[in-house]
Amino acid sequence: MSALPGGTDDFLRLRAIELESFLVETTRFAETGEESAELHALAGAFARSMRNEGWCEGHTLTPPEPVLRVMFKQMWNAFLGLGASDGPGARPPWTRVGRLSALDPTLDEQRALYAFYLSHAHPSKAMREAIGSARRGARDAKACVALVEAERAATESWRLEHIARLAAIDPSYPADYARGVAYFGRAEYAASANAFRQWLSDHHDGPLALRAQNFMRTAADAARPE
């Protein structure tokens, strides 16, 4: 960022102005369902992206304002080429984590963003489409149950990916504990027990220790062959 002509102050001021306009337009969208020209100018196909992620029902946006602020900052940086470059399989711009600079969201902002992700986990878009197609062709209860399990496993895979991203930027995040819960949700009990064992090796006590011990024992029991 130090290579930007004139530094970052002007960019920060411009982004702050456009951020407030973005929040006005997302509020208008939430109230009326209108995707205004201003919203498109500020954030492109943001509403469509939120629908694709499953975070917009009708015109009700799931992310609260603090999360929308962080999403906009990361989109804005990416649009100006200040974040990770686009390419095949690139993540949505608001999920990218790059080198910290004056223009990057703060660690607390990224924590808020990832708290939203992890509490609103879902299968990837490709997996959602595959499951939806299979569900339309399901003919019996057994097939429907299998699809429910597949959706749950895919959701936890998405969660695991985001746990890894958060752990990369926040060393204080209890990543092994979170992985243990996600693996448990995928019915990968051996991996779950190992994750909780790793957590407990570094955290013998504390607010999560007893829960981790209980999870580990349950996962280890479930992992044993019958």
CYANA upper distance limits for C-alpha pairs under 8 A (distance plus 0.5 A):
  1 MET  CA      7 GLY  CA      7.80
  1 MET  CA      8 THR  CA      7.68
  1 MET  CA     82 LEU  CA      8.43
  1 MET  CA    101 SER  CA      6.92
  1 MET  CA    102 ALA  CA      8.10
  1 MET  CA    103 LEU  CA      8.47
  2 SER  CA      7 GLY  CA      6.57
  2 SER  CA      8 THR  CA      8.25
  3 ALA  CA      7 GLY  CA      7.75
  4 LEU  CA      8 THR  CA      7.30
  6 GLY  CA     10 ASP  CA      8.32
  8 THR  CA     12 LEU  CA      6.58
  8 THR  CA    102 ALA  CA      7.48
  8 THR  CA    103 LEU  CA      7.71
  9 ASP  CA     13 ARG  CA      6.79
 10 ASP  CA     14 LEU  CA      6.66
 11 PHE  CA     15 ARG  CA      6.51
 11 PHE  CA    103 LEU  CA      8.50
 12 LEU  CA     16 ALA  CA      6.55
 12 LEU  CA    103 LEU  CA      7.26
 13 ARG  CA     17 ILE  CA      6.86
 14 LEU  CA     18 GLU  CA      6.78
 15 ARG  CA     19 LEU  CA      6.33
 15 ARG  CA     73 LYS  CA      7.98
 15 ARG  CA     76 TRP  CA      7.86
 16 ALA  CA     20 GLU  CA      6.90
 17 ILE  CA     21 SER  CA      7.04
 18 GLU  CA     22 PHE  CA      6.55
 18 GLU  CA     42 LEU  CA      7.56
 19 LEU  CA     23 LEU  CA      6.79
 19 LEU  CA     69 ARG  CA      7.45
 19 LEU  CA     72 PHE  CA      7.23
 19 LEU  CA     73 LYS  CA      8.05
 20 GLU  CA     24 VAL  CA      6.84
 21 SER  CA     25 GLU  CA      6.72
 22 PHE  CA     26 THR  CA      6.60
 22 PHE  CA     39 LEU  CA      6.90
 22 PHE  CA     42 LEU  CA      6.88
 22 PHE  CA     43 ALA  CA      7.99
 22 PHE  CA     72 PHE  CA      8.30
 23 LEU  CA     27 THR  CA      6.58
 23 LEU  CA     65 GLU  CA      8.10
 23 LEU  CA     68 LEU  CA      8.21
 23 LEU  CA     69 ARG  CA      8.23
 24 VAL  CA     28 ARG  CA      6.73
 25 GLU  CA     29 PHE  CA      6.57
 25 GLU  CA     36 SER  CA      7.70
 25 GLU  CA     38 GLU  CA      7.62
 25 GLU  CA     39 LEU  CA      6.13
 26 THR  CA     30 ALA  CA      6.58
 26 THR  CA     39 LEU  CA      7.73
 27 THR  CA     31 GLU  CA      6.69
 28 ARG  CA     32 THR  CA      6.45
 28 ARG  CA     33 GLY  CA      7.92
 28 ARG  CA     34 GLU  CA      7.51
 29 PHE  CA     33 GLY  CA      5.10
 29 PHE  CA     34 GLU  CA      5.43
 29 PHE  CA     35 GLU  CA      6.29
 29 PHE  CA     36 SER  CA      8.09
 29 PHE  CA     59 HIS  CA      6.97
 30 ALA  CA     34 GLU  CA      8.49
 30 ALA  CA     59 HIS  CA      5.65
 30 ALA  CA     60 THR  CA      5.72
 30 ALA  CA     61 LEU  CA      7.08
 31 GLU  CA     59 HIS  CA      8.08
 32 THR  CA     59 HIS  CA      8.06
 33 GLY  CA     58 GLY  CA      8.02
 33 GLY  CA     59 HIS  CA      5.50
 35 GLU  CA     39 LEU  CA      6.77
 35 GLU  CA     40 HIS  CA      7.64
 35 GLU  CA     47 ALA  CA      8.07
 36 SER  CA     40 HIS  CA      6.99
 37 ALA  CA     41 ALA  CA      6.60
 38 GLU  CA     42 LEU  CA      6.59
 39 LEU  CA     43 ALA  CA      6.34
 39 LEU  CA     44 GLY  CA      7.51
 40 HIS  CA     44 GLY  CA      4.79
 40 HIS  CA     45 ALA  CA      6.73
 40 HIS  CA     46 PHE  CA      8.01
 43 ALA  CA     72 PHE  CA      7.98
 43 ALA  CA     75 MET  CA      7.93
 43 ALA  CA     76 TRP  CA      8.40
 45 ALA  CA     49 SER  CA      6.67
 46 PHE  CA     50 MET  CA      6.70
 47 ALA  CA     51 ARG  CA      6.80
 47 ALA  CA     56 CYS  CA      7.88
 48 ARG  CA     52 ASN  CA      6.64
 49 SER  CA     53 GLU  CA      6.73
 50 MET  CA     54 GLY  CA      6.72
 50 MET  CA     55 TRP  CA      5.52
 50 MET  CA     56 CYS  CA      5.87
 50 MET  CA     61 LEU  CA      7.98
 51 ARG  CA     55 TRP  CA      6.17
 51 ARG  CA     56 CYS  CA      5.24
 51 ARG  CA     57 GLU  CA      7.41
 52 ASN  CA    125 LYS  CA      7.47
 53 GLU  CA    122 HIS  CA      8.40
 53 GLU  CA    125 LYS  CA      7.49
 54 GLY  CA    122 HIS  CA      8.34
 55 TRP  CA     61 LEU  CA      6.56
 55 TRP  CA     62 THR  CA      5.56
 55 TRP  CA     63 PRO  CA      7.56
 56 CYS  CA     60 THR  CA      5.89
 56 CYS  CA     61 LEU  CA      5.02
 56 CYS  CA     62 THR  CA      6.37
 57 GLU  CA     61 LEU  CA      7.29
 57 GLU  CA     62 THR  CA      8.45
 63 PRO  CA     67 VAL  CA      6.25
 63 PRO  CA     68 LEU  CA      6.60
 63 PRO  CA    116 PHE  CA      7.70
 64 PRO  CA     68 LEU  CA      6.75
 65 GLU  CA     69 ARG  CA      6.67
 66 PRO  CA     70 VAL  CA      7.19
 66 PRO  CA    109 GLU  CA      8.35
 66 PRO  CA    112 ALA  CA      7.98
 67 VAL  CA     71 MET  CA      6.70
 67 VAL  CA    109 GLU  CA      8.25
 67 VAL  CA    112 ALA  CA      6.97
 67 VAL  CA    113 LEU  CA      5.86
 67 VAL  CA    116 PHE  CA      7.86
 68 LEU  CA     72 PHE  CA      6.59
 69 ARG  CA     73 LYS  CA      6.82
 70 VAL  CA     74 GLN  CA      6.81
 70 VAL  CA     94 TRP  CA      7.84
 70 VAL  CA    105 PRO  CA      6.92
 70 VAL  CA    109 GLU  CA      6.81
 70 VAL  CA    110 GLN  CA      7.67
 70 VAL  CA    113 LEU  CA      7.24
 71 MET  CA     75 MET  CA      6.63
 71 MET  CA     93 PRO  CA      8.34
 71 MET  CA     94 TRP  CA      5.11
 71 MET  CA     95 THR  CA      8.21
 71 MET  CA    113 LEU  CA      8.18
 72 PHE  CA     76 TRP  CA      6.36
 72 PHE  CA     94 TRP  CA      7.50
 73 LYS  CA     77 ASN  CA      6.68
 73 LYS  CA     94 TRP  CA      8.11
 73 LYS  CA    104 ASP  CA      7.95
 73 LYS  CA    105 PRO  CA      7.34
 74 GLN  CA     78 ALA  CA      6.68
 74 GLN  CA     83 GLY  CA      8.00
 74 GLN  CA     93 PRO  CA      6.44
 74 GLN  CA     94 TRP  CA      5.22
 74 GLN  CA     95 THR  CA      8.04
 74 GLN  CA     96 ARG  CA      7.71
 74 GLN  CA    104 ASP  CA      7.77
 74 GLN  CA    105 PRO  CA      7.84
 75 MET  CA     79 PHE  CA      6.55
 75 MET  CA     93 PRO  CA      5.54
 75 MET  CA     94 TRP  CA      5.89
 76 TRP  CA     80 LEU  CA      6.89
 77 ASN  CA     81 GLY  CA      6.77
 77 ASN  CA     82 LEU  CA      5.32
 77 ASN  CA     83 GLY  CA      6.03
 77 ASN  CA    103 LEU  CA      7.95
 77 ASN  CA    104 ASP  CA      8.34
 78 ALA  CA     82 LEU  CA      5.92
 78 ALA  CA     83 GLY  CA      5.11
 78 ALA  CA     84 ALA  CA      7.09
 78 ALA  CA     85 SER  CA      7.75
 78 ALA  CA     93 PRO  CA      6.54
 81 GLY  CA     85 SER  CA      7.38
 83 GLY  CA     93 PRO  CA      8.48
 83 GLY  CA     96 ARG  CA      7.92
 83 GLY  CA     97 VAL  CA      8.43
 83 GLY  CA     98 GLY  CA      6.97
 84 ALA  CA     93 PRO  CA      8.36
 84 ALA  CA     96 ARG  CA      7.20
 84 ALA  CA     97 VAL  CA      8.28
 84 ALA  CA     98 GLY  CA      7.21
 85 SER  CA     90 ALA  CA      8.49
 86 ASP  CA     90 ALA  CA      6.16
 91 ARG  CA     95 THR  CA      6.85
 91 ARG  CA     96 ARG  CA      7.24
 92 PRO  CA     96 ARG  CA      7.65
 97 VAL  CA    165 ARG  CA      8.36
 97 VAL  CA    169 ILE  CA      8.39
 99 ARG  CA    104 ASP  CA      8.42
100 LEU  CA    104 ASP  CA      6.17
105 PRO  CA    109 GLU  CA      6.26
105 PRO  CA    110 GLN  CA      6.84
106 THR  CA    110 GLN  CA      6.79
107 LEU  CA    111 ARG  CA      6.58
107 LEU  CA    169 ILE  CA      8.13
107 LEU  CA    170 ASP  CA      7.90
108 ASP  CA    112 ALA  CA      6.79
109 GLU  CA    113 LEU  CA      6.79
110 GLN  CA    114 TYR  CA      6.61
111 ARG  CA    115 ALA  CA      6.48
111 ARG  CA    166 LEU  CA      8.03
111 ARG  CA    170 ASP  CA      8.42
112 ALA  CA    116 PHE  CA      6.89
113 LEU  CA    117 TYR  CA      6.92
114 TYR  CA    118 LEU  CA      6.49
114 TYR  CA    162 HIS  CA      7.88
114 TYR  CA    166 LEU  CA      7.18
115 ALA  CA    119 SER  CA      6.65
116 PHE  CA    120 HIS  CA      6.51
117 TYR  CA    121 ALA  CA      6.26
117 TYR  CA    159 ARG  CA      8.31
117 TYR  CA    162 HIS  CA      7.93
118 LEU  CA    159 ARG  CA      6.45
118 LEU  CA    162 HIS  CA      7.64
118 LEU  CA    163 ILE  CA      8.08
121 ALA  CA    155 THR  CA      6.41
121 ALA  CA    156 GLU  CA      7.92
121 ALA  CA    158 TRP  CA      7.13
121 ALA  CA    159 ARG  CA      6.26
122 HIS  CA    154 ALA  CA      7.77
122 HIS  CA    155 THR  CA      4.94
122 HIS  CA    156 GLU  CA      8.14
122 HIS  CA    158 TRP  CA      6.98
122 HIS  CA    159 ARG  CA      8.09
123 PRO  CA    127 MET  CA      6.32
123 PRO  CA    128 ARG  CA      6.27
123 PRO  CA    151 GLU  CA      7.12
123 PRO  CA    152 ARG  CA      8.46
123 PRO  CA    154 ALA  CA      5.34
123 PRO  CA    155 THR  CA      4.82
123 PRO  CA    156 GLU  CA      8.20
123 PRO  CA    157 SER  CA      7.96
123 PRO  CA    158 TRP  CA      6.39
124 SER  CA    128 ARG  CA      6.59
124 SER  CA    154 ALA  CA      7.83
124 SER  CA    155 THR  CA      8.14
124 SER  CA    158 TRP  CA      7.08
125 LYS  CA    129 GLU  CA      6.73
126 ALA  CA    130 ALA  CA      6.74
127 MET  CA    131 ILE  CA      6.52
127 MET  CA    154 ALA  CA      7.68
128 ARG  CA    132 GLY  CA      6.46
128 ARG  CA    151 GLU  CA      8.21
129 GLU  CA    133 SER  CA      6.63
130 ALA  CA    134 ALA  CA      6.68
131 ILE  CA    135 ARG  CA      6.44
131 ILE  CA    147 LEU  CA      7.18
131 ILE  CA    150 ALA  CA      8.30
131 ILE  CA    151 GLU  CA      7.55
132 GLY  CA    136 ARG  CA      6.86
133 SER  CA    137 GLY  CA      7.17
134 ALA  CA    138 ALA  CA      6.62
134 ALA  CA    147 LEU  CA      8.19
135 ARG  CA    144 CYS  CA      7.35
135 ARG  CA    147 LEU  CA      7.44
138 ALA  CA    143 ALA  CA      6.21
138 ALA  CA    144 CYS  CA      6.78
139 ARG  CA    143 ALA  CA      7.26
139 ARG  CA    144 CYS  CA      8.43
140 ASP  CA    144 CYS  CA      7.03
141 ALA  CA    145 VAL  CA      6.66
142 LYS  CA    146 ALA  CA      6.74
143 ALA  CA    147 LEU  CA      6.79
144 CYS  CA    148 VAL  CA      6.83
145 VAL  CA    149 GLU  CA      6.85
146 ALA  CA    150 ALA  CA      6.65
147 LEU  CA    151 GLU  CA      6.55
148 VAL  CA    152 ARG  CA      6.74
149 GLU  CA    153 ALA  CA      6.66
150 ALA  CA    154 ALA  CA      6.59
151 GLU  CA    155 THR  CA      6.58
152 ARG  CA    156 GLU  CA      6.84
152 ARG  CA    185 GLY  CA      7.72
152 ARG  CA    186 ARG  CA      7.32
153 ALA  CA    157 SER  CA      6.73
153 ALA  CA    185 GLY  CA      7.43
153 ALA  CA    186 ARG  CA      5.16
153 ALA  CA    187 ALA  CA      8.42
154 ALA  CA    158 TRP  CA      6.82
155 THR  CA    159 ARG  CA      6.75
156 GLU  CA    160 LEU  CA      6.54
156 GLU  CA    182 ALA  CA      5.86
156 GLU  CA    183 TYR  CA      7.64
156 GLU  CA    185 GLY  CA      6.95
156 GLU  CA    186 ARG  CA      6.67
157 SER  CA    161 GLU  CA      6.86
157 SER  CA    182 ALA  CA      8.17
157 SER  CA    186 ARG  CA      8.32
158 TRP  CA    162 HIS  CA      7.01
159 ARG  CA    163 ILE  CA      6.59
159 ARG  CA    182 ALA  CA      7.47
160 LEU  CA    164 ALA  CA      6.79
160 LEU  CA    179 ARG  CA      6.82
160 LEU  CA    182 ALA  CA      6.99
161 GLU  CA    165 ARG  CA      7.03
162 HIS  CA    166 LEU  CA      6.63
163 ILE  CA    167 ALA  CA      6.57
163 ILE  CA    175 ALA  CA      6.85
163 ILE  CA    178 ALA  CA      7.63
163 ILE  CA    179 ARG  CA      7.68
164 ALA  CA    168 ALA  CA      6.76
164 ALA  CA    175 ALA  CA      7.81
165 ARG  CA    169 ILE  CA      7.38
166 LEU  CA    170 ASP  CA      6.41
166 LEU  CA    173 TYR  CA      7.89
167 ALA  CA    171 PRO  CA      6.29
167 ALA  CA    172 SER  CA      8.30
167 ALA  CA    173 TYR  CA      6.45
167 ALA  CA    174 PRO  CA      8.38
167 ALA  CA    175 ALA  CA      6.43
174 PRO  CA    178 ALA  CA      6.78
174 PRO  CA    199 TRP  CA      8.31
175 ALA  CA    179 ARG  CA      6.51
176 ASP  CA    180 GLY  CA      6.61
176 ASP  CA    195 ALA  CA      5.69
176 ASP  CA    196 PHE  CA      6.84
176 ASP  CA    198 GLN  CA      7.12
176 ASP  CA    199 TRP  CA      5.80
177 TYR  CA    181 VAL  CA      7.03
177 TYR  CA    195 ALA  CA      6.98
177 TYR  CA    196 PHE  CA      6.09
177 TYR  CA    199 TRP  CA      6.30
177 TYR  CA    212 ALA  CA      7.41
178 ALA  CA    182 ALA  CA      6.79
179 ARG  CA    183 TYR  CA      6.48
179 ARG  CA    192 SER  CA      7.53
179 ARG  CA    195 ALA  CA      6.74
180 GLY  CA    184 PHE  CA      6.58
180 GLY  CA    191 ALA  CA      7.72
180 GLY  CA    192 SER  CA      4.71
180 GLY  CA    193 ALA  CA      7.13
180 GLY  CA    194 ASN  CA      8.05
180 GLY  CA    195 ALA  CA      5.36
180 GLY  CA    196 PHE  CA      5.90
180 GLY  CA    215 PHE  CA      8.49
181 VAL  CA    185 GLY  CA      6.79
181 VAL  CA    192 SER  CA      7.25
181 VAL  CA    215 PHE  CA      8.43
182 ALA  CA    186 ARG  CA      6.91
182 ALA  CA    192 SER  CA      8.06
183 TYR  CA    187 ALA  CA      6.79
183 TYR  CA    188 GLU  CA      5.69
183 TYR  CA    189 TYR  CA      7.14
183 TYR  CA    191 ALA  CA      6.78
183 TYR  CA    192 SER  CA      5.38
184 PHE  CA    188 GLU  CA      6.22
184 PHE  CA    189 TYR  CA      6.07
184 PHE  CA    191 ALA  CA      8.49
184 PHE  CA    192 SER  CA      5.83
184 PHE  CA    219 ALA  CA      7.41
188 GLU  CA    192 SER  CA      6.66
188 GLU  CA    223 ALA  CA      8.33
189 TYR  CA    193 ALA  CA      6.54
189 TYR  CA    219 ALA  CA      5.29
189 TYR  CA    220 ALA  CA      6.96
189 TYR  CA    222 ALA  CA      6.69
189 TYR  CA    223 ALA  CA      5.57
190 ALA  CA    194 ASN  CA      6.72
190 ALA  CA    219 ALA  CA      7.14
190 ALA  CA    220 ALA  CA      6.74
190 ALA  CA    223 ALA  CA      5.81
191 ALA  CA    195 ALA  CA      6.68
192 SER  CA    196 PHE  CA      6.83
192 SER  CA    216 MET  CA      7.60
192 SER  CA    219 ALA  CA      6.73
193 ALA  CA    197 ARG  CA      6.52
193 ALA  CA    215 PHE  CA      7.86
193 ALA  CA    216 MET  CA      5.10
193 ALA  CA    217 ARG  CA      7.77
193 ALA  CA    219 ALA  CA      5.74
193 ALA  CA    220 ALA  CA      6.00
194 ASN  CA    198 GLN  CA      6.61
194 ASN  CA    216 MET  CA      8.20
195 ALA  CA    199 TRP  CA      6.75
196 PHE  CA    200 LEU  CA      6.61
196 PHE  CA    212 ALA  CA      6.22
196 PHE  CA    213 GLN  CA      7.82
196 PHE  CA    215 PHE  CA      7.80
196 PHE  CA    216 MET  CA      6.09
197 ARG  CA    201 SER  CA      6.65
197 ARG  CA    216 MET  CA      7.24
198 GLN  CA    202 ASP  CA      7.38
199 TRP  CA    203 HIS  CA      6.53
199 TRP  CA    212 ALA  CA      8.23
200 LEU  CA    204 HIS  CA      5.83
200 LEU  CA    205 ASP  CA      8.42
200 LEU  CA    209 ALA  CA      7.11
200 LEU  CA    212 ALA  CA      7.59
200 LEU  CA    213 GLN  CA      8.10
203 HIS  CA    209 ALA  CA      7.25
204 HIS  CA    209 ALA  CA      6.83
205 ASP  CA    209 ALA  CA      5.58
205 ASP  CA    210 LEU  CA      8.12
208 LEU  CA    212 ALA  CA      6.49
209 ALA  CA    213 GLN  CA      6.68
210 LEU  CA    214 ASN  CA      6.79
211 ARG  CA    215 PHE  CA      6.56
212 ALA  CA    216 MET  CA      6.40
213 GLN  CA    217 ARG  CA      6.69
214 ASN  CA    218 THR  CA      6.71
215 PHE  CA    219 ALA  CA      6.47
216 MET  CA    220 ALA  CA      6.42
217 ARG  CA    221 ASP  CA      6.61
218 THR  CA    222 ALA  CA      6.70
219 ALA  CA    223 ALA  CA      6.58
220 ALA  CA    224 ARG  CA      7.05
